[in-house]
């Protein structure tokens, strides 16, 4: 009767890996969002403040909009 | 007969069980990362915004133009100072969507040093409220400009109970209460010594032509000196009377002892001169015009002054840092430290009829072709109260009457962010906590406490939808 348990861990791993992959995908998206949001804001700040001759445009306080997370899908 | 050992039974679905446990931990960690990431991003955004806004304000003052399109620079925000407070929603897993609020605070200051030199010269410039040094608070989008000083005209009178001059024959004698002090409460009682007699052409005669001596007093203008031995007309004791209470026993002694440092250990001392035209005050060029003129131990900037026949200054128009809405140099007022207080509260009220909606199940919308699996949202207002201790009611927000009246606009023409005026109920007016006032930004003119109340509409929530069109949009 022990034959019933053959490859049990493989089968379980197959199912579980789906969930793990989703978690890993979510983790990648989240790290990407957080890193990109901080980096792009800083880049936008540096870029706008050193570009052009219009001081009021260079110093515009509303120079950046927070990135959308888009960790799943849009509807 | 089927044998399934206990050992094998326990091992069934072990990977799934472990994933359930560690997956939950992992999801929690991911949630924490999202939360901290969003908060960090918002904080970074606010810091950059504060710095940019401060620099922008400094620049906009520099390029200001009048109605004739001529440059008319404003100096009020030359050294711009800004503080932002925002109460942002923070991601969480509460039932009706995000409900936790995180206080974000950022301050910025900026000065465009290549555009700084704008002395106020004309009466119109001096009187322009936009030229008052101002710090700006932005609380959940509400702009609260607080002046850090005010332009005031002060009449320079001798200390209460004393006369501006004393005369007598043969010699004037100062009032006994002065204990021999000629300098007292910012006044010099022996500023000028005037000798008169009935007939100046004849010699003094105690009977036929007696001489009368008149001691004219005059104000003293103080300023801080760091040069050793530079006391002006003060004695060394007076120069090291740093708290200016005319009591030398609590000051630094000449030689260190009894737990007190010596005068040589002090980094500064007072220096004073008679308030007269001999001071060569050049207000038009902002030169030699910073003195303590009102004996409050703080220096003021002189813009205008008038003199009497003896060239003694009798009135001064000064920019006084103790006359604005907020004086950061003041230690306590009404038992509180001036500025933003630690107390803060958030009150939440759901909108009647629409609050806290939860919808579950197949709510099919034929127009969108989607099933709403789960919809949770709320419709509420959050009242966030902060307290800011002012140091003076300048009348900009609420009048200085016993029962204060709210000003429609501020002196610079902008809207008044204070919505109500209260008196603590002690003077017959209404308190800042009456039913009408409790939801509004209110200044209590008795305690000088400014209750900053911002109302934040919160209609957030979440919806889980699925499409029946066969493709994800």
Contacts between the chains, C-beta under 8 A, distances in Angstrom:
chain1	res1	chain2	res2	distance
A	1	B	2	5.9
A	1	B	3	5.8
A	1	B	4	7.3
A	2	B	8	7.9
A	5	B	8	5.9
A	5	B	11	8.0
A	8	B	11	7.5
A	8	B	12	7.2
A	9	B	14	7.7
A	9	B	15	6.6
A	12	B	13	6.1
A	12	B	14	7.0
A	12	B	15	4.0
A	12	B	16	6.0
A	13	B	15	5.6
A	15	B	15	7.9
A	15	B	16	6.7
A	16	B	15	4.6
A	16	B	16	5.6
A	16	B	19	4.8
A	19	B	19	5.9
A	19	B	23	6.4
A	20	B	19	6.8
A	20	B	23	7.8
A	23	B	23	6.3
A	23	B	26	5.7
A	23	B	27	7.2
A	23	B	30	7.5
A	26	B	30	6.1
A	27	B	26	7.8
A	27	B	30	5.9
A	30	B	30	5.8
A	30	B	33	5.7
A	30	B	34	5.6
A	30	B	37	7.2
A	31	B	33	7.4
A	33	B	34	8.0
A	33	B	37	7.0
A	34	B	33	6.8
A	34	B	34	7.5
A	34	B	37	3.3
A	34	B	38	7.9
A	34	B	40	7.6
A	34	B	41	7.2
A	37	B	37	7.2
A	37	B	41	4.7
A	38	B	37	7.9
A	38	B	40	6.8
A	38	B	41	5.9
A	38	B	44	6.1
A	41	B	41	7.0
A	41	B	44	6.0
A	41	B	45	6.3
A	41	B	48	7.0
A	42	B	44	7.5
A	45	B	48	5.2
A	45	B	52	7.9
A	49	B	52	7.8
A	55	B	56	7.8
A	55	B	59	5.3
A	56	B	56	6.6
A	56	B	59	7.1
A	56	B	60	7.4
A	59	B	52	4.9
A	59	B	53	7.9
A	59	B	55	5.1
A	59	B	56	4.1
A	59	B	59	6.6
A	60	B	52	6.9
A	60	B	56	7.5
A	61	B	49	4.5
A	61	B	52	4.5
A	61	B	53	4.4
A	61	B	56	6.6
A	62	B	49	7.4
A	63	B	48	7.7
A	63	B	52	7.0
A	64	B	45	6.8
A	64	B	48	7.8
A	66	B	41	6.1
A	66	B	42	7.5
A	66	B	45	6.9
A	69	B	34	7.6
A	73	B	472	5.5
A	74	B	473	6.7
A	75	B	370	7.3
A	75	B	465	5.3
A	75	B	467	7.1
A	75	B	472	7.7
A	75	B	473	5.8
